[in-house]
Amino acid sequence: MPHADRLFRLAMWLERDRATAEDLVQDTMIQALKSFHRYTPGTNCKAWLVAILHNLRSNRRRANRRVPLVEPDDRIADTVPFVPAVPAGVTDEDFLIALRGIPEHHQNIILLCDVEELTYKEIATALKIPIGTVMSRLHRGRAMLRQQLVSVGMFESSEGAG
Amino acid sequence: MTMECREVRQLAEAFVSEQLLVETTHAIVAHLERCPACRVEVAGLRRLKAAALSAFTNTADLAPRPEFISSLAARLQPEATRERLAPWTTWLGMAASLFLVFGLVLGVREWSLSNLSTLLHAAVGDHRFCALDFKLAEKPITLEEAARRFDSVNRRLESIEPSTTTLSGGALRIVERHSCVFEGHRFAHIVLTYQGQVVSLLVTTDEGVWTVPSSFPVTNGFHATAIRGPKHVAFVVSALGDDAVQEVAAALSAPVTHALAGV
């Protein structure tokens, strides 16, 4: 199935629970089938599926009220005092530990841009935020990630990434 | 357009993510050629992007269970059928819905041909701006680097040679091999010469279900044909006439087919 593997990896990262991630991916694909008449042939199918996945996840979180759905306050991340160089030889584990160390809304955008390779516009559509917010969160997120990578490297953390 | 370090640093992330207009990207490439400090910054951002891709592609904890994928396909089959029978469903929507599950029904062909047209235009644009005008947005990388970062097929394309180098119009020679990006599509690009003209072999990923048409329409003055692989398509593009392009494609067909199939 096209995109199922990538969608699952994204869902697994977001949910941190295999059963929840499987439910989310299954519901995403079912929703995609039901609304395929809204898909524009020739556009990025993966971006469309990612948008459905994020929309379903937001609705679930809102319904469950487990997590308060407040708009992330970007001002918290406004001050990144020093942006270190990207260390060489970053392992997969180091990277995932560092990524977990930054706010979730910054994680999401970095993943959609650098892993899923969506355009800024596609990310803005998927997350229902302005394109300017995508760009500013990416910039701040990468700066924080670079700080985290240096920390992870310095302390040689042995924690798991899950 | 010349750029200073400050502007390049502001645009570096969008540059690495290939989000910029061709002209802006070209200006950044020109700046990087003469500025070691900005090259270091861009290289760091590329490492960050590569690390993200590697971590998410290779981490076993994030991978789906094979049983989940197979059960998902089984679960979606009746949904696809139900959607097909729904009164509001259009023919295209119905076929495309089934495509989401199986990728094998009539809708695929419609979708794939649209995708094929997009790829053809990108290949012709790459031939023009990379091989002929040297105005490519992003500096090409070696096939070896592309193999490491993106797709191992690049490594197999590093060593292919035409099955014959003497055609009816003279010698067919390979003069350059690299990996480059045009309009968001990454190509393995092998530049050849034949009859005094430049010919491009441009290979990119494509898993669409379509057979190679007997001929492509002339696109922006260039003739093109294609060689199909299981997960890739290879375009042969040149301003040479259709007969000459077909002749070059015939000389490349067997080695390219073998490379794309991993033989």
Contacts between the chains, C-beta under 8 A, distances in Angstrom:
chain1	res1	chain2	res2	distance
A	1	B	69	6.5
A	1	B	72	6.9
A	1	B	73	6.0
A	1	B	100	7.8
A	1	B	101	6.8
A	1	B	103	7.5
A	2	B	100	7.6
A	2	B	103	6.0
A	2	B	207	7.3
A	4	B	64	6.9
A	4	B	69	5.7
A	4	B	72	6.5
A	5	B	63	7.2
A	5	B	64	6.0
A	5	B	69	7.5
A	8	B	62	7.7
A	8	B	63	7.5
A	8	B	64	3.9
A	8	B	68	7.4
A	9	B	56	5.6
A	9	B	57	8.0
A	9	B	59	7.9
A	9	B	62	4.4
A	9	B	63	6.8
A	9	B	64	7.6
A	12	B	61	7.6
A	12	B	62	4.8
A	12	B	64	7.7
A	13	B	56	7.4
A	13	B	62	6.1
A	18	B	65	7.7
A	22	B	64	7.5
A	22	B	68	5.4
A	25	B	64	7.5
A	25	B	72	7.1
A	26	B	72	5.7
A	26	B	75	6.3
A	29	B	72	6.6
A	29	B	76	5.7
A	29	B	100	7.0
A	29	B	101	7.9
A	30	B	75	7.9
A	30	B	76	6.8
A	30	B	79	5.5
A	32	B	100	5.8
A	33	B	76	6.5
A	33	B	79	5.2
A	33	B	80	5.8
A	33	B	83	5.3
A	33	B	97	4.9
A	33	B	100	5.8
A	33	B	101	7.2
A	34	B	79	7.7
A	34	B	83	6.4
A	36	B	83	7.4
A	36	B	93	5.3
A	36	B	96	5.1
A	36	B	97	4.5
A	36	B	100	6.4
A	37	B	88	7.8
A	37	B	89	7.0
A	37	B	90	6.2
A	37	B	92	7.9
A	37	B	93	3.8
A	39	B	96	6.8
A	41	B	92	8.0
A	41	B	96	7.2
A	41	B	110	6.8
A	41	B	111	5.2
A	41	B	114	5.2
A	42	B	111	7.8
A	42	B	114	4.6
A	42	B	115	6.8
A	42	B	118	6.4
A	85	B	40	7.5
A	85	B	44	5.5
A	86	B	44	3.6
A	86	B	45	7.0
A	86	B	47	4.9
A	86	B	48	5.0
A	88	B	47	6.8
A	90	B	47	7.0
A	90	B	51	4.6
A	92	B	51	7.7
A	92	B	54	5.7
A	92	B	55	4.1
A	92	B	58	5.5
A	92	B	59	5.6
A	93	B	55	7.8
A	93	B	59	7.9
A	95	B	51	4.5
A	95	B	52	6.5
A	95	B	54	7.5
A	95	B	55	4.2
A	96	B	55	5.2
A	96	B	59	6.5
A	99	B	52	7.6
A	99	B	55	7.6
A	110	B	52	6.4
A	111	B	52	7.0
A	111	B	56	7.0
A	113	B	17	5.6
A	114	B	17	7.2
A	114	B	48	7.3
A	114	B	49	4.5
A	114	B	52	4.1
A	114	B	53	6.5
A	115	B	52	5.3
A	115	B	53	5.5
A	115	B	56	4.6
A	115	B	57	7.9
A	117	B	17	7.9
A	119	B	19	6.2
A	119	B	184	7.9
A	120	B	14	7.7
A	120	B	17	7.9
A	120	B	19	5.6
A	135	B	14	7.5
A	138	B	13	6.3
A	139	B	13	6.2
A	142	B	13	6.5
A	142	B	45	7.5
A	142	B	48	6.4
A	145	B	48	6.9
A	146	B	44	8.0
A	146	B	48	7.1
A	149	B	48	8.0
A	160	B	61	7.8
A	161	B	55	7.8
A	161	B	59	6.6
A	161	B	61	6.8
A	162	B	61	5.2
